Amino acid sequence: MSMDSRGAIRWVSAVRTHEGKVRDRNEDAVLAHPDCDLWAVADGMGGHAAGDRASAMVIEALQAVRPAGHPATTAEHTMECLERANSGIRDYAATEHGGRTMGTTVVVMIGGLRHGVCIWAGDSRLYRLREDVLEQISRDHSEVRRLVEEGLISEEEADGHPNANVITRSVGASPELLLDTQVFTVVPGDRFLLCSDGLYNELPPQELASALGQGGVTEATRVLLQRALDQGARDNVSVVVVEAEQG
Ligand SMILES: [Mn+2]
């Protein structure tokens, strides 16, 4: 068998973002950058028009990532672009936002033939659905996650914890940007979900899995958003569904 006869992966995706049922502005932002097989969700914070500015600045920075041909190289470009966004957000906060902190989560997925790369800061998430099994690939940078990892509270106590939305890393919050990366395997048929906390706080994992598996990527994205709205959508909701089709 020649290398070429393995067949390629064809990536298909759909993206949706919504202000939800309670918030009057959407501070989330989403990106599909198919030239680079790159997708992203950002969830901004800062209030007073700062959160949506921060998430928009991260998405603009990611749009500048250039096609590289290999996910590892694309990941390097991505991290450089996020470093620039970190500086840009901090400059903007200093000059246009009275020196108050602005920041945004980011979760990026870069797809490759057999592997992909996840890059993130904060608590926006990447999941993979394979053979009906949902696995969270990113690990939240949040106060609650830290307490669980240090054994101070249980998984059960983490659900609905008052500090559930306190994140420990973001783009813009500090001069030094701390990104996490995770390499994951890709096989044809895998379906991926990038989302903000406004989705996963409304839907338990088994509901995420069942909705994510429905229909094509456009239908799955629509169903996920609709279920979050049906649950009250107390926060902005962002959903990106990506599938690795046999090419
Ligand atoms: Mn949110």
py3Dmol code that shows the C-alpha trace and the ligand (Angstrom):
import py3Dmol

protein = """\
ATOM      1  CA  MET A   1       0.000   0.000   0.000  1.00  0.00           C
ATOM      2  CA  SER A   2       1.469   3.350  -0.995  1.00  0.00           C
ATOM      3  CA  MET A   3       1.340   6.298   1.358  1.00  0.00           C
ATOM      4  CA  ASP A   4      -1.221   7.988  -0.867  1.00  0.00           C
ATOM      5  CA  SER A   5      -3.724   5.143  -0.786  1.00  0.00           C
ATOM      6  CA  ARG A   6      -4.365   5.609   2.945  1.00  0.00           C
ATOM      7  CA  GLY A   7      -6.786   8.276   1.860  1.00  0.00           C
ATOM      8  CA  ALA A   8      -7.057  11.762   3.209  1.00  0.00           C
ATOM      9  CA  ILE A   9      -9.298  13.252   5.840  1.00  0.00           C
ATOM     10  CA  ARG A  10     -11.886  15.731   4.619  1.00  0.00           C
ATOM     11  CA  TRP A  11     -12.824  18.159   7.374  1.00  0.00           C
ATOM     12  CA  VAL A  12     -16.358  19.534   7.521  1.00  0.00           C
ATOM     13  CA  SER A  13     -17.625  21.983  10.130  1.00  0.00           C
ATOM     14  CA  ALA A  14     -20.415  24.262  11.280  1.00  0.00           C
ATOM     15  CA  VAL A  15     -20.282  27.148  13.757  1.00  0.00           C
ATOM     16  CA  ARG A  16     -22.907  28.994  15.810  1.00  0.00           C
ATOM     17  CA  THR A  17     -22.751  31.616  18.544  1.00  0.00           C
ATOM     18  CA  HIS A  18     -25.692  33.157  20.401  1.00  0.00           C
ATOM     19  CA  GLU A  19     -26.088  35.729  23.203  1.00  0.00           C
ATOM     20  CA  GLY A  20     -28.383  33.318  25.061  1.00  0.00           C
ATOM     21  CA  LYS A  21     -31.584  34.141  26.920  1.00  0.00           C
ATOM     22  CA  VAL A  22     -30.264  36.390  29.720  1.00  0.00           C
ATOM     23  CA  ARG A  23     -27.221  38.352  28.558  1.00  0.00           C
ATOM     24  CA  ASP A  24     -27.829  41.315  26.291  1.00  0.00           C
ATOM     25  CA  ARG A  25     -24.542  41.074  24.456  1.00  0.00           C
ATOM     26  CA  ASN A  26     -22.477  38.248  23.081  1.00  0.00           C
ATOM     27  CA  GLU A  27     -18.914  38.243  24.388  1.00  0.00           C
ATOM     28  CA  ASP A  28     -18.164  34.878  22.740  1.00  0.00           C
ATOM     29  CA  ALA A  29     -16.649  34.593  19.282  1.00  0.00           C
ATOM     30  CA  VAL A  30     -16.101  31.628  16.976  1.00  0.00           C
ATOM     31  CA  LEU A  31     -13.857  30.871  14.032  1.00  0.00           C
ATOM     32  CA  ALA A  32     -13.755  28.364  11.196  1.00  0.00           C
ATOM     33  CA  HIS A  33     -10.464  28.750   9.296  1.00  0.00           C
ATOM     34  CA  PRO A  34     -10.703  25.829   6.842  1.00  0.00           C
ATOM     35  CA  ASP A  35      -7.537  26.804   4.889  1.00  0.00           C
ATOM     36  CA  CYS A  36      -5.585  25.803   8.000  1.00  0.00           C
ATOM     37  CA  ASP A  37      -7.966  23.080   9.282  1.00  0.00           C
ATOM     38  CA  LEU A  38      -8.271  25.306  12.349  1.00  0.00           C
ATOM     39  CA  TRP A  39     -11.313  26.090  14.497  1.00  0.00           C
ATOM     40  CA  ALA A  40     -11.661  28.188  17.635  1.00  0.00           C
ATOM     41  CA  VAL A  41     -13.977  29.442  20.360  1.00  0.00           C
ATOM     42  CA  ALA A  42     -13.212  32.459  22.567  1.00  0.00           C
ATOM     43  CA  ASP A  43     -15.227  33.641  25.578  1.00  0.00           C
ATOM     44  CA  GLY A  44     -14.394  37.205  26.540  1.00  0.00           C
ATOM     45  CA  MET A  45     -14.690  38.901  29.894  1.00  0.00           C
ATOM     46  CA  GLY A  46     -14.265  42.387  31.218  1.00  0.00           C
ATOM     47  CA  GLY A  47     -17.696  43.970  30.856  1.00  0.00           C
ATOM     48  CA  HIS A  48     -18.417  47.383  29.344  1.00  0.00           C
ATOM     49  CA  ALA A  49     -17.765  46.248  25.771  1.00  0.00           C
ATOM     50  CA  ALA A  50     -14.359  44.867  26.770  1.00  0.00           C
ATOM     51  CA  GLY A  51     -15.179  41.154  26.730  1.00  0.00           C
ATOM     52  CA  ASP A  52     -16.441  41.117  23.177  1.00  0.00           C
ATOM     53  CA  ARG A  53     -13.456  43.236  22.094  1.00  0.00           C
ATOM     54  CA  ALA A  54     -11.054  40.734  23.703  1.00  0.00           C
ATOM     55  CA  SER A  55     -12.641  37.672  22.094  1.00  0.00           C
ATOM     56  CA  ALA A  56     -12.832  39.463  18.722  1.00  0.00           C
ATOM     57  CA  MET A  57      -9.113  40.357  18.962  1.00  0.00           C
ATOM     58  CA  VAL A  58      -8.199  36.709  19.540  1.00  0.00           C
ATOM     59  CA  ILE A  59     -10.301  35.538  16.599  1.00  0.00           C
ATOM     60  CA  GLU A  60      -8.777  38.242  14.349  1.00  0.00           C
ATOM     61  CA  ALA A  61      -5.312  37.094  15.406  1.00  0.00           C
ATOM     62  CA  LEU A  62      -6.150  33.474  14.574  1.00  0.00           C
ATOM     63  CA  GLN A  63      -7.444  34.456  11.137  1.00  0.00           C
ATOM     64  CA  ALA A  64      -3.848  35.444  10.373  1.00  0.00           C
ATOM     65  CA  VAL A  65      -2.571  31.883  10.855  1.00  0.00           C
ATOM     66  CA  ARG A  66      -1.236  30.687   7.487  1.00  0.00           C
ATOM     67  CA  PRO A  67      -1.602  27.223   5.961  1.00  0.00           C
ATOM     68  CA  ALA A  68       1.432  25.182   6.985  1.00  0.00           C
ATOM     69  CA  GLY A  69       0.750  21.651   5.776  1.00  0.00           C
ATOM     70  CA  HIS A  70       1.384  19.995   9.123  1.00  0.00           C
ATOM     71  CA  PRO A  71      -0.577  20.483  12.360  1.00  0.00           C
ATOM     72  CA  ALA A  72       2.593  20.900  14.450  1.00  0.00           C
ATOM     73  CA  THR A  73       3.711  23.834  12.286  1.00  0.00           C
ATOM     74  CA  THR A  74       0.224  25.320  12.308  1.00  0.00           C
ATOM     75  CA  ALA A  75       0.282  24.993  16.101  1.00  0.00           C
ATOM     76  CA  GLU A  76       3.522  27.015  16.263  1.00  0.00           C
ATOM     77  CA  HIS A  77       1.989  29.766  14.117  1.00  0.00           C
ATOM     78  CA  THR A  78      -1.123  29.672  16.260  1.00  0.00           C
ATOM     79  CA  MET A  79       0.816  30.177  19.476  1.00  0.00           C
ATOM     80  CA  GLU A  80       2.689  33.117  17.938  1.00  0.00           C
ATOM     81  CA  CYS A  81      -0.601  34.695  16.894  1.00  0.00           C
ATOM     82  CA  LEU A  82      -2.034  34.187  20.383  1.00  0.00           C
ATOM     83  CA  GLU A  83       1.073  35.825  21.911  1.00  0.00           C
ATOM     84  CA  ARG A  84       0.444  38.851  19.695  1.00  0.00           C
ATOM     85  CA  ALA A  85      -3.218  38.874  20.714  1.00  0.00           C
ATOM     86  CA  ASN A  86      -2.180  38.771  24.382  1.00  0.00           C
ATOM     87  CA  SER A  87      -0.030  41.877  23.912  1.00  0.00           C
ATOM     88  CA  GLY A  88      -2.708  43.553  21.813  1.00  0.00           C
ATOM     89  CA  ILE A  89      -5.407  42.991  24.409  1.00  0.00           C
ATOM     90  CA  ARG A  90      -3.147  44.279  27.191  1.00  0.00           C
ATOM     91  CA  ASP A  91      -2.298  47.408  25.173  1.00  0.00           C
ATOM     92  CA  TYR A  92      -5.978  47.969  24.434  1.00  0.00           C
ATOM     93  CA  ALA A  93      -6.906  47.524  28.123  1.00  0.00           C
ATOM     94  CA  ALA A  94      -4.254  50.054  29.143  1.00  0.00           C
ATOM     95  CA  THR A  95      -5.173  52.701  26.578  1.00  0.00           C
ATOM     96  CA  GLU A  96      -8.910  52.216  25.928  1.00  0.00           C
ATOM     97  CA  HIS A  97     -10.238  50.466  29.022  1.00  0.00           C
ATOM     98  CA  GLY A  98      -8.809  52.579  31.848  1.00  0.00           C
ATOM     99  CA  GLY A  99      -6.195  49.979  32.767  1.00  0.00           C
ATOM    100  CA  ARG A 100      -8.859  47.490  33.878  1.00  0.00           C
ATOM    101  CA  THR A 101      -8.267  43.817  33.132  1.00  0.00           C
ATOM    102  CA  MET A 102      -9.621  42.414  29.901  1.00  0.00           C
ATOM    103  CA  GLY A 103      -9.274  38.854  28.854  1.00  0.00           C
ATOM    104  CA  THR A 104     -10.699  35.971  26.928  1.00  0.00           C
ATOM    105  CA  THR A 105     -10.553  32.212  26.987  1.00  0.00           C
ATOM    106  CA  VAL A 106      -9.519  30.475  23.827  1.00  0.00           C
ATOM    107  CA  VAL A 107      -9.702  26.894  22.642  1.00  0.00           C
ATOM    108  CA  VAL A 108      -8.205  26.039  19.254  1.00  0.00           C
ATOM    109  CA  MET A 109      -8.386  22.758  17.372  1.00  0.00           C
ATOM    110  CA  ILE A 110      -5.999  22.046  14.490  1.00  0.00           C
ATOM    111  CA  GLY A 111      -6.855  18.988  12.432  1.00  0.00           C
ATOM    112  CA  GLY A 112      -4.330  16.672  10.790  1.00  0.00           C
ATOM    113  CA  LEU A 113      -4.330  13.335   8.967  1.00  0.00           C
ATOM    114  CA  ARG A 114      -3.810  11.141  12.032  1.00  0.00           C
ATOM    115  CA  HIS A 115      -3.381  13.621  14.833  1.00  0.00           C
ATOM    116  CA  GLY A 116      -4.700  16.986  15.828  1.00  0.00           C
ATOM    117  CA  VAL A 117      -3.537  19.624  18.266  1.00  0.00           C
ATOM    118  CA  CYS A 118      -5.607  21.404  20.903  1.00  0.00           C
ATOM    119  CA  ILE A 119      -4.297  24.714  22.277  1.00  0.00           C
ATOM    120  CA  TRP A 120      -6.143  26.515  25.009  1.00  0.00           C
ATOM    121  CA  ALA A 121      -6.273  28.935  27.929  1.00  0.00           C
ATOM    122  CA  GLY A 122      -9.263  29.071  30.255  1.00  0.00           C
ATOM    123  CA  ASP A 123     -12.375  26.916  30.400  1.00  0.00           C
ATOM    124  CA  SER A 124     -13.692  26.791  26.847  1.00  0.00           C
ATOM    125  CA  ARG A 125     -13.479  23.151  25.830  1.00  0.00           C
ATOM    126  CA  LEU A 126     -12.674  20.657  23.093  1.00  0.00           C
ATOM    127  CA  TYR A 127     -14.410  17.273  23.108  1.00  0.00           C
ATOM    128  CA  ARG A 128     -14.070  14.309  20.777  1.00  0.00           C
ATOM    129  CA  LEU A 129     -16.936  11.912  20.040  1.00  0.00           C
ATOM    130  CA  ARG A 130     -15.748   8.518  18.767  1.00  0.00           C
ATOM    131  CA  GLU A 131     -18.010   5.455  18.613  1.00  0.00           C
ATOM    132  CA  ASP A 132     -20.565   7.263  20.816  1.00  0.00           C
ATOM    133  CA  VAL A 133     -17.958   7.895  23.540  1.00  0.00           C
ATOM    134  CA  LEU A 134     -17.458  11.560  24.454  1.00  0.00           C
ATOM    135  CA  GLU A 135     -14.022  12.507  25.732  1.00  0.00           C
ATOM    136  CA  GLN A 136     -12.936  15.946  26.928  1.00  0.00           C
ATOM    137  CA  ILE A 137      -9.560  16.712  25.367  1.00  0.00           C
ATOM    138  CA  SER A 138      -8.873  20.110  26.959  1.00  0.00           C
ATOM    139  CA  ARG A 139      -8.605  20.492  30.729  1.00  0.00           C
ATOM    140  CA  ASP A 140     -10.193  23.578  32.256  1.00  0.00           C
ATOM    141  CA  HIS A 141      -7.951  26.243  33.738  1.00  0.00           C
ATOM    142  CA  SER A 142     -10.400  27.055  36.490  1.00  0.00           C
ATOM    143  CA  GLU A 143     -10.392  27.497  40.236  1.00  0.00           C
ATOM    144  CA  VAL A 144     -12.760  24.545  40.646  1.00  0.00           C
ATOM    145  CA  ARG A 145     -10.600  22.231  38.516  1.00  0.00           C
ATOM    146  CA  ARG A 146      -7.573  23.219  40.618  1.00  0.00           C
ATOM    147  CA  LEU A 147      -9.453  22.341  43.814  1.00  0.00           C
ATOM    148  CA  VAL A 148     -10.428  18.941  42.358  1.00  0.00           C
ATOM    149  CA  GLU A 149      -6.887  18.226  41.143  1.00  0.00           C
ATOM    150  CA  GLU A 150      -5.460  19.102  44.559  1.00  0.00           C
ATOM    151  CA  GLY A 151      -7.991  16.772  46.199  1.00  0.00           C
ATOM    152  CA  LEU A 152      -9.647  19.598  48.144  1.00  0.00           C
ATOM    153  CA  ILE A 153     -13.128  18.979  46.709  1.00  0.00           C
ATOM    154  CA  SER A 154     -14.766  16.029  44.954  1.00  0.00           C
ATOM    155  CA  GLU A 155     -16.029  15.875  41.361  1.00  0.00           C
ATOM    156  CA  GLU A 156     -19.557  15.999  42.794  1.00  0.00           C
ATOM    157  CA  GLU A 157     -18.780  19.138  44.793  1.00  0.00           C
ATOM    158  CA  ALA A 158     -17.313  20.725  41.654  1.00  0.00           C
ATOM    159  CA  ASP A 159     -20.751  20.688  39.968  1.00  0.00           C
ATOM    160  CA  GLY A 160     -22.484  23.933  40.771  1.00  0.00           C
ATOM    161  CA  HIS A 161     -19.562  25.192  42.878  1.00  0.00           C
ATOM    162  CA  PRO A 162     -19.781  28.978  43.476  1.00  0.00           C
ATOM    163  CA  ASN A 163     -16.339  29.460  41.894  1.00  0.00           C
ATOM    164  CA  ALA A 164     -17.270  27.388  38.849  1.00  0.00           C
ATOM    165  CA  ASN A 165     -16.749  30.308  36.479  1.00  0.00           C
ATOM    166  CA  VAL A 166     -13.491  31.612  37.994  1.00  0.00           C
ATOM    167  CA  ILE A 167     -10.779  30.876  35.471  1.00  0.00           C
ATOM    168  CA  THR A 168      -7.068  30.840  36.252  1.00  0.00           C
ATOM    169  CA  ARG A 169      -5.725  31.550  32.753  1.00  0.00           C
ATOM    170  CA  SER A 170      -6.841  33.690  29.845  1.00  0.00           C
ATOM    171  CA  VAL A 171      -5.485  35.626  26.906  1.00  0.00           C
ATOM    172  CA  GLY A 172      -4.912  39.172  28.137  1.00  0.00           C
ATOM    173  CA  ALA A 173      -4.956  38.664  31.905  1.00  0.00           C
ATOM    174  CA  SER A 174      -1.196  38.617  32.432  1.00  0.00           C
ATOM    175  CA  PRO A 175       1.942  39.733  30.535  1.00  0.00           C
ATOM    176  CA  GLU A 176       3.063  36.133  30.146  1.00  0.00           C
ATOM    177  CA  LEU A 177       0.583  33.997  28.234  1.00  0.00           C
ATOM    178  CA  LEU A 178       0.371  30.420  29.521  1.00  0.00           C
ATOM    179  CA  LEU A 179      -1.103  28.102  26.898  1.00  0.00           C
ATOM    180  CA  ASP A 180      -1.702  24.392  27.265  1.00  0.00           C
ATOM    181  CA  THR A 181      -1.447  22.015  24.332  1.00  0.00           C
ATOM    182  CA  GLN A 182      -2.695  18.485  23.853  1.00  0.00           C
ATOM    183  CA  VAL A 183      -2.080  16.215  20.875  1.00  0.00           C
ATOM    184  CA  PHE A 184      -4.913  13.790  20.097  1.00  0.00           C
ATOM    185  CA  THR A 185      -5.509  11.032  17.575  1.00  0.00           C
ATOM    186  CA  VAL A 186      -7.860  11.422  14.611  1.00  0.00           C
ATOM    187  CA  VAL A 187      -9.651   8.601  12.798  1.00  0.00           C
ATOM    188  CA  PRO A 188     -12.276   9.007  10.057  1.00  0.00           C
ATOM    189  CA  GLY A 189     -15.709   9.420  11.602  1.00  0.00           C
ATOM    190  CA  ASP A 190     -14.463  11.314  14.663  1.00  0.00           C
ATOM    191  CA  ARG A 191     -16.608  14.293  15.516  1.00  0.00           C
ATOM    192  CA  PHE A 192     -15.265  17.192  17.580  1.00  0.00           C
ATOM    193  CA  LEU A 193     -17.023  19.868  19.622  1.00  0.00           C
ATOM    194  CA  LEU A 194     -15.497  23.197  20.613  1.00  0.00           C
ATOM    195  CA  CYS A 195     -17.713  25.183  22.971  1.00  0.00           C
ATOM    196  CA  SER A 196     -17.912  27.885  25.595  1.00  0.00           C
ATOM    197  CA  ASP A 197     -19.061  27.224  29.175  1.00  0.00           C
ATOM    198  CA  GLY A 198     -22.487  28.559  28.199  1.00  0.00           C
ATOM    199  CA  LEU A 199     -23.066  25.238  26.430  1.00  0.00           C
ATOM    200  CA  TYR A 200     -21.608  22.673  28.816  1.00  0.00           C
ATOM    201  CA  ASN A 201     -23.012  24.374  31.916  1.00  0.00           C
ATOM    202  CA  GLU A 202     -26.523  23.872  30.482  1.00  0.00           C
ATOM    203  CA  LEU A 203     -26.116  20.321  29.163  1.00  0.00           C
ATOM    204  CA  PRO A 204     -24.699  17.275  30.970  1.00  0.00           C
ATOM    205  CA  PRO A 205     -22.110  15.183  29.093  1.00  0.00           C
ATOM    206  CA  GLN A 206     -24.589  12.510  27.971  1.00  0.00           C
ATOM    207  CA  GLU A 207     -26.774  15.203  26.359  1.00  0.00           C
ATOM    208  CA  LEU A 208     -23.750  16.785  24.698  1.00  0.00           C
ATOM    209  CA  ALA A 209     -22.858  13.366  23.280  1.00  0.00           C
ATOM    210  CA  SER A 210     -26.355  12.550  21.994  1.00  0.00           C
ATOM    211  CA  ALA A 211     -26.853  15.967  20.358  1.00  0.00           C
ATOM    212  CA  LEU A 212     -23.329  15.992  18.918  1.00  0.00           C
ATOM    213  CA  GLY A 213     -23.971  12.684  17.184  1.00  0.00           C
ATOM    214  CA  GLN A 214     -27.143  13.810  15.419  1.00  0.00           C
ATOM    215  CA  GLY A 215     -27.316  14.276  11.649  1.00  0.00           C
ATOM    216  CA  GLY A 216     -24.622  16.191   9.813  1.00  0.00           C
ATOM    217  CA  VAL A 217     -22.434  18.836  11.432  1.00  0.00           C
ATOM    218  CA  THR A 218     -24.907  21.637  10.670  1.00  0.00           C
ATOM    219  CA  GLU A 219     -27.772  19.727  12.281  1.00  0.00           C
ATOM    220  CA  ALA A 220     -25.667  18.761  15.324  1.00  0.00           C
ATOM    221  CA  THR A 221     -24.654  22.400  15.822  1.00  0.00           C
ATOM    222  CA  ARG A 222     -28.276  23.542  15.561  1.00  0.00           C
ATOM    223  CA  VAL A 223     -29.502  20.894  18.028  1.00  0.00           C
ATOM    224  CA  LEU A 224     -26.773  21.676  20.589  1.00  0.00           C
ATOM    225  CA  LEU A 225     -27.574  25.398  20.534  1.00  0.00           C
ATOM    226  CA  GLN A 226     -31.325  24.748  20.689  1.00  0.00           C
ATOM    227  CA  ARG A 227     -30.975  22.467  23.715  1.00  0.00           C
ATOM    228  CA  ALA A 228     -28.918  25.095  25.563  1.00  0.00           C
ATOM    229  CA  LEU A 229     -31.601  27.699  24.755  1.00  0.00           C
ATOM    230  CA  ASP A 230     -34.296  25.284  25.964  1.00  0.00           C
ATOM    231  CA  GLN A 231     -32.387  24.985  29.253  1.00  0.00           C
ATOM    232  CA  GLY A 232     -32.458  28.768  29.714  1.00  0.00           C
ATOM    233  CA  ALA A 233     -29.085  29.707  28.187  1.00  0.00           C
ATOM    234  CA  ARG A 234     -27.983  31.891  31.114  1.00  0.00           C
ATOM    235  CA  ASP A 235     -24.706  32.697  29.368  1.00  0.00           C
ATOM    236  CA  ASN A 236     -23.586  33.243  25.792  1.00  0.00           C
ATOM    237  CA  VAL A 237     -23.509  29.931  23.913  1.00  0.00           C
ATOM    238  CA  SER A 238     -20.931  28.996  21.285  1.00  0.00           C
ATOM    239  CA  VAL A 239     -20.831  25.728  19.393  1.00  0.00           C
ATOM    240  CA  VAL A 240     -18.373  24.531  16.732  1.00  0.00           C
ATOM    241  CA  VAL A 241     -18.803  21.004  15.373  1.00  0.00           C
ATOM    242  CA  VAL A 242     -16.035  19.517  13.219  1.00  0.00           C
ATOM    243  CA  GLU A 243     -16.026  16.096  11.578  1.00  0.00           C
ATOM    244  CA  ALA A 244     -13.162  14.089  10.108  1.00  0.00           C
ATOM    245  CA  GLU A 245     -14.706  12.481   7.026  1.00  0.00           C
ATOM    246  CA  GLN A 246     -12.919   9.851   5.007  1.00  0.00           C
ATOM    247  CA  GLY A 247     -11.652  11.914   2.070  1.00  0.00           C
TER     248      GLY A 247
END
"""
ligand_1 = """\
1
MN
Mn -19.180 32.036 29.118
"""
view = py3Dmol.view(width=600, height=400)
view.addModel(protein, "pdb")
view.setStyle({"model": 0}, {"cartoon": {"style": "trace"}})
view.addModel(ligand_1, "xyz")
view.setStyle({"model": 1}, {"stick": {}})
view.zoomTo()
view.show()
